[in-house]
Structure formats: structure tokens, C-alpha cells
Amino acid sequence: MQTLDIISVNIWQIIISLCNLVIIFLIMKKFLFKPVKDMIAKREAKVNEVLDEAKQERAEAEKTKTLWEEKMAASDEEADRIIKKAVAKAGKRSELIIGNANSKADEIVRQAKAEAELEHKAAEESIRHEIVTLSSALTGKLLEREINPDDHSELIDEFINEIGEIS
């Protein structure tokens, strides 16, 4: 019978290959595992830091939004007060003036309403401008690495349109 040398199993060669594998594993663990682990830990710390900053900035933005909503409510009350004052003034004048004075009193009421509306719109525009400025600054900090100036302008325009629709 003939023996096949090609198929033979050499136990010493297997043991030496396993020893080589263990040595390579230990060398890689010694020189690569710890540096890679440190690098991953640093990246994780950096990501957590960025997330914490984003949370803080979002909280500040929410505070600012609440403040501006309160100011909007106050401006609405102020506009109502101005309109009521103008209507009361026009009512007193209409009682005192006869004939031609009635048409003048109506004109005064219309002017007072128009002025109140203009003041209300001016207050809203001022508040919108402040919101745009603050949101632009906050989003600029958050997104300065990720968004080009055209995308940034587009986001601000969308935000302004949404604020206009809410009002």
C-alpha cells in the first residue's frame, strides 16, 4: 500500500502555528488594543461634550422663545389697551360734538386703530428680528461645520415663515 504524504497531519506544525497565532495576538493586544481603546474613549468624550453644549444651547433657546412669547402677549395687551383708549376718546368726543363733529370722531377712531395696528406690527417685526438674530447665532454655533451659507439662509427664511404663520 502506498502512503499519502500530502494528507498527513503534523502535530508539531499545528502547535507552532497556534503559538505563532497567540504571539501575534498578544503583540497586537499590547500595541494596538489600548491605543485604539483610548482613541475611542476620547472621541466618545468629545461627542458627549458637543451633545451637552447642544442641550445647553437648546435650553437657552427655549428660554428665549418663552420670553419672546411673553413679550408678544404683552404687546397684544398693549395694542388692545391703545384701541380701547382710542375708542373711549372717540366716544366722549362724539357725545360733545354735533353734526360735522360726528364724522371727525369716526376719522379719529379709524386713525387710532390704524396706529395701534402699525404699532402691533412694528412690535411683532421687532420680536421676529430678535428671534431671527438669536436663532441665527445659536444655529450658527451648532451648524457652522455642517451647513454652507446658502443652506443657512434658507433655514432662517423657513423659520421666519413658520413664525409668520404661527402669529
C-alpha positions, 0 to 999 in steps of 0.5 A: 500500500502506498502512503499519502504524504500530502494528507498527513497531519503534523502535530508539531506544525499545528502547535507552532502555528497556534503559538505563532497565532497567540504571539501575534495576538498578544503583540497586537493586544499590547500595541494596538488594543489600548491605543485604539481603546483610548482613541475611542474613549476620547472621541466618545468624550468629545461627542458627549461634550458637543451633545451637552453644549447642544442641550445647553444651547437648546435650553437657552433657546427655549428660554428665549422663545418663552420670553419672546412669547411673553413679550408678544402677549404683552404687546397684544395687551398693549395694542388692545389697551391703545384701541380701547383708549382710542375708542373711549376718546372717540366716544366722549368726543362724539357725545360733545360734538354735533353734526360735522363733529360726528364724522371727525370722531369716526376719522379719529377712531379709524386713525387710532386703530390704524396706529395701534395696528402699525404699532402691533406690527412694528412690535411683532417685526421687532420680536421676529428680528430678535428671534431671527438674530438669536436663532441665527447665532445659536444655529450658527454655533451648532451648524457652522461645520455642517451647513454652507451659507446658502443652506443657512439662509434658507433655514432662517427664511423657513423659520421666519415663515413658520413664525409668520404663520404661527402669529 
